[in-house]
Amino acid sequence: MNQPLKSLGLVEVNDLPEYPLDKNERLESHWFINFHFNRWLNSKFRLTAKPEVRAYAFDLFCIAQNQIPVGTLPDDDRQLAALLNIDLAGWQDLRAMDMSPLYNWTPCSCGGEVRLMHPTVTEVAQDAFSKKKKNADALAASRERKKMERLRETVSRIGTPAMGKDSGLIRRVKMWLDENCTGNWTEDWVKQAMETVSITSF
């Protein structure tokens, strides 16, 4: 389907495809997108649409990056006209064209709200979320490594260097701290953990 429905009429929200990204997801510092320029240059839309239509379509691709959820647009002419900074009548004339700025945008359900999605824009949004998750996982892993290094250093200082290298001891101390310490793993907390797991030779 090349055009979104002009009016949903009797179509129920539940009959629409669910947008694949959670409505509550955020991309706080989302200022860059991967733009596949060869796909754009060789697309049927770019090769056949009027220059004005192409310009507004590209603006909508970018505008969708700041919407909630990211990658979607409101299915509302007044909002779309305002987002594009054009008058309502002018926008409705553009939207009524066979090759309109909303070419390939289709209705979807976003947590019960009807919005518009585009396959390429959705792909870009999913890629951005995937990179966000990878970065968050890498950051969490780095923090965990540093936390364990500090724990080993503290155990070595309280006890002996051999204790700091004892993986079994470190694992038991960590488990106790995870269960009992809600703040920073201070030296006093580590000492208490070591005492509790029956390590007294320090």
N, C-alpha and C positions, 0 to 999 in steps of 0.2 A: 504494500500500500504506500503510495508516494505522498499522500497528503493526510494530515490528521483529520479526524472527523470534525466537520464544521460545527456540529452540535451532537452531543451525546444522546439526546432524545431519551429513548427507553432503555438505553444501555446502562446496566448497573455497574457500579464500581467493582463489585466482585467478579464481573465478567472480564475485566481488564487484566492484562499481565501485571504482575507485581514488579515494581522497580527493584533491581537486584541489590541496591545499597540501602542500608538502614537510614531512615529519615533523621535519626538523632546523631548520625556520624558527622564529624566536622573535620575540615582540613584548614586548620588555623592559619598557616602561613602559605596558603595556596596561591602563588602568584605566577607560576610557570606551568605550561602544559607541553607535552610532546606533540608537535604538529607534523604530521606526515604529508609534507608538501607535494610529493609525487602523486599520492592518492587524490589530493585536492586538485592538482593541475590536470589530471586525467579523468576526473569524475564526470559523469554525464551531466550533473547539475551545473558545474562550472562551465562546461562546454556549450550548454544550451540556455542557461538562464541569463536574463538581462543583467548588465553590470550593477544597476541599483539593487536588484534583488540579491545578487551575490554579496554585495557589501553588507546589506542588512542581515543576511544569513550568517556571515562570518561574525558580525557583532553578536548575534544570538548564541553562537558557539561559545564566545567569551563570556557573555552575560550569564550563561548557564553555570559557569564555574563558581559564581558567587551566590547561587541560589541554594535553597534548602528543600530537598537534599541536593547536593552538588551534582551537576550534570543534567538537571531538569529545568523546565520552564513552566510558568503558570499557563493553564489553558483558558486564558481570559484576555480578550482583545484590549480592554482598557489598560490592564497591567503591561501587556506586551508593547503597546504603543508608548506608554510612559517610559518603559525601560529603553526603548529605542529613540526616545525623544522626538517622536513624530505625532501628528494629530491622528485621532481615532479613525476618521474617514479615510485618510491616506493609508493607514495600516490595513484597514479592512479591504481596500482595493488590492493591496499587495497580497494579502492572505487569500483572496478569492482567485488568484491566478493559478493556473495548472502547475507552473513552476514558480512556487512562492518561496519566500524566505524560510518557511516551515517545511520545506521539502524533506521527506523522510522522518519528520517528527511525528510520533504517534501517541495517543493517550495511554496512560498507565496509572496504576494505583500506587500511591505512596502513603502507606499506613491509613488507607481509607480516603485519601484526598486524590482527586483526579489532577494529574499533571501531564506534561509532555516529555517524552524521551526520544533520543536519537541514537541509533546503534553505534556510530563512531564516537559521539560525545560520551556515551555510556562506557565504551571501551577505554577512553582516556581517563574517565573518572575512576574506573576500577583499577587501572594501572597506577594511578596516583595513590589510591588507598593501599594497594599492594606494597608499594615502595614505603609508604608511611609505616605499615606494619613491620616490614623488614628492618627499617631504621629503629623502630621502637624495640624490637626483639634484640637487635645488636646492642643497643644502648643498655637494655636490661641485663644482657649477658655480661657486658663490660663492667657494669656496676656490681654484679654478683661476684665476678672474679676479684675485683678490688676489695670487696667486703671480706671474701675468704682469705685473701692475702693478709689483710689487717688482722683477721682472727688468728691466723697462724702465727703472726708476729707477736700478738698479745699473749697467746698460749706459751710461746717460746720464752717470752720475757717473764711471765709469772712462774712458769715451771722450768723446763729445760729445752734447748734446741731440738732434742730428740722428740719431745712431746709435740713440738710444732710441726714435725714431719710425720707424726703418727696419724695416718688418714682415718683410722677407726675412731681415735679419740676426737679428732676435729669434727667428724661426722656426728658423734654423740653430743658434743658440746653445741654444735650448730642446731641440732634438733631441739635441745633443751632451750636454747635462746629463742628459737622460732616460736616455741610454745609459751614462753614465759616473759620474754622481754619485748615490749611494744615500742621501745625507743631505740637509742643508739646502743651498740654493744660496747659499753664502757669496760674498763679494766675490772671494776668491781663486779659487773654482771658476768663477765667471763670467768672470774675467779669463783663466783658462786656456782656457775654452771659446772666448772671442773670439780668442785667439791661435791656437787650433787651426783655427778656420774661416777663418784667414788675414786677420783684421782687425788691422792693425798700426798704424793711424793714430790712436793715442791716447797 
